[in-house]
Amino acid sequence: MASKNLEKFLKENLQDLKSRGLYNVIDPLQGANGAIIKISGRELINLSSNNYLGLATNERLIEAAVKATKKYGVGAGAVRTINGTLDIHIELEKKLAEFKHTEAAIVFQSGFNCNMGAIGAVMDKNDAILSDELNHASIIDGCRLSKAEIIRYKHSDMDDLREKAKAAKESGKYNKIMVITDGVFSMDGDIAKLPEIIEIAEEFDLITYVDDAHGSGVLGKGAGTVKHFGLSDKVDFQIGTLSKAIGVVGGYVAGKKDLIDWLKVRARPFLFSTSLTPGAAAACIEAINILTESTELHDKLWENGDYLKKGLKALGFDIGESETPITPCIIGEETKTQEFSRRLNEEGVYAKSIVFPTVPRGTGRVRNMPTAGHTKEMLDKALAIYEKVGKEMGII
Ligand SMILES: *Cc1c(COP(=O)(O)O)cnc(C)c1O
């Protein structure tokens, strides 16, 4: 017998979302998430994936995944700490540590899971966490799970961070204090002010935690935001994902050997959730090989990012202050932003609108993620469509 109470809750809330136009309808892809995608039988220029380097469809990764699947099977069979650790998991962790210039690394099933496990493994109710107000949802949830006191500071506002770090330190209330930030903020494409954050951390003895999901493979010639600033030995936790630029799935923490050893006995998703599939682990190893061999894909990503930005700017669009290939196109009002995205789609460009509450009210935007997989022709076509729809709607 189904719960009447649950039925009522679901019906009312779904209705409410739908009536306010906030119910997200998901469009399934009829093929790979490449530079061109197919939805409902239509081909569209894809500007919404995190597949920055085009590795999701790279032949070498596919080959590696198939080979490993044939050797090890489709599943790892257990959690890492029982007998779900395969030699390729260890090989991947070694490669990641080398790539990140750290002593060691630990792999999780996703970037989200890293934050679920790593924060709470070291922070508890007697501690405090200074958290940038625009940090990713998984950081927010990981902080909550730890039960530490969460102190939010204004986005990339170093005076606010310093003031709050000082107050937390001087209160004498906390055993440990951590500062936690995204490396690259995904909504605007801006980079965390890591040199200043490290300076403040050193002054007030803070643990430093950088989630570089959008920086890995993109900044620091691929090694990420921390490497970009030359701070590899100054950041305690470097989180990365294997699901964005690396093109597969998974996440990792890179850091000192003692930290990684501790996470292997305390981070709960590592202990209680089955490890990365063999195919995914092997594909990730191949991705790191490719990034280590050459910066070709990285360079192409930046070239395409710069090209798209220059094009949109020349057309008169407001593209914000991005410092990375992430290119927001700020429209403003919520329904107008959604309409803009819908019109782009009709004309052949897939670029999702992002509106309140994900971004502040009145700053609705269509977010563009150019990748190394796009050609100049695709970007030119996308720009022509932007021009057409922008003029039609009186935005430019
Ligand atoms: C995308 C993202 C994650 C989640 O990574 P997955 O591997 O997709 O789970 C975590 N943190 C940040 C900052 C992200 O942008």
The ligand as a Tripos MOL2 file, in Angstrom:
@<TRIPOS>MOLECULE
LIG
   15    15     1     0     0
SMALL
NO_CHARGES

@<TRIPOS>ATOM
      1 C1         31.4830   18.6510  -11.2230 C.3       1 LIG1
      2 C2         32.0410   18.9100   -9.9010 C.ar      1 LIG1
      3 C3         32.1060   17.8960   -8.9480 C.ar      1 LIG1
      4 C4         31.5140   16.5380   -9.2000 C.3       1 LIG1
      5 O1         32.3480   15.7440   -9.9770 O.3       1 LIG1
      6 P1         31.8090   14.3580  -10.5460 P.3       1 LIG1
      7 O2         33.0310   13.5960  -10.8730 O.co2     1 LIG1
      8 O3         30.9640   14.6730  -11.7310 O.co2     1 LIG1
      9 O4         31.0290   13.7300   -9.4470 O.co2     1 LIG1
     10 C5         32.6870   18.1690   -7.7350 C.ar      1 LIG1
     11 N1         33.1910   19.3860   -7.4600 N.ar      1 LIG1
     12 C6         33.1440   20.3880   -8.3540 C.ar      1 LIG1
     13 C7         33.7400   21.7170   -8.0000 C.3       1 LIG1
     14 C8         32.5650   20.1910   -9.6000 C.ar      1 LIG1
     15 O5         32.5070   21.1820  -10.4920 O.3       1 LIG1
@<TRIPOS>BOND
     1     1     2 1
     2     2     3 ar
     3     2    14 ar
     4     3     4 1
     5     3    10 ar
     6     4     5 1
     7     5     6 1
     8     6     7 2
     9     6     8 1
    10     6     9 1
    11    10    11 ar
    12    11    12 ar
    13    12    13 1
    14    12    14 ar
    15    14    15 1
@<TRIPOS>SUBSTRUCTURE
     1 LIG1         1 GROUP 0 **** ****
